[in-house]
Amino acid sequence: MNRILRAPASPEQIEETLQPLLAHIKPAVAVEGGVLAGGGVMHADCESALLEDGSAQDDIWGADWAPPAGR
């Protein structure tokens, strides 16, 4: 499930976006808009969600994030 975030994620939202990969998140970020999409198996899943939400292709960057152990 891709989730679009426009504010810092709550602990519950982080747990939900971790579900597909269990240990890390492959988010995509629309830098200019300050919008993050997470929860997909691939960066492209999140990129698609951002494009559907109105972000510009040239503004989207992928990342990898693993929360600290014992979250």
N, C-alpha and C positions, 0 to 999 in steps of 0.2 A: 504494500500500500504506500503510494507516494503521498507525502504530507508537505504542504506549502507552509512555510513559517515566515512571518514578517516581524516577529519579536523573539527574544531568547526562548529556547525550548524548555519546557517543564521536564522534570525527571520522568514523568509518565510518557510524554511525547518522545523522549530519547529512547526509552524502553521499547515503545511501539516501532520506531524506525530501525531499531537493532534487530527486530524479528527475522527479516529475510536472511541475514548473514551471521547473526548471533554475536559476533565479536567486534564488528566494526560497521561503519556507515559509509556509503559511497554517495555523498551529497553532490549536488550541483548548485552553484550560487550565481544569481544575477547580481553582479557587483554594483552597478549603478543604482538599481532599485532596492538593494539591501534585502533581497528575497532569497530564501534557501529552500530547496526541495530535497527531501531525504526519504529513505524507505524503499528505494528500488534495489534490484539486484545488480544493476549496472548503472554507470553514470548516465547513459543514454536514457534510461527510464526517467530519471529526475530531470534531465534536460528537456525531454518531451513535455513533462508537467509544467515546467517554467515557460516553454514556448506557448503552450495552450493558455497559460495564465497571462500572456501578453509581454513577456520579456523578449528582448532582442537577442538573436543568435550570437552576435559578436560580443555580447556582454556576459555570456554564461561560461563559467569555469567549473571544472570538476575537482573533487578533492577526496581524500580518504581520512577518516577520523575514527580512532579507537578510544573509547572512554577509559579512564583510569581503572585499574583492577579494583575489585570490591565495590563497584559503583552501587 
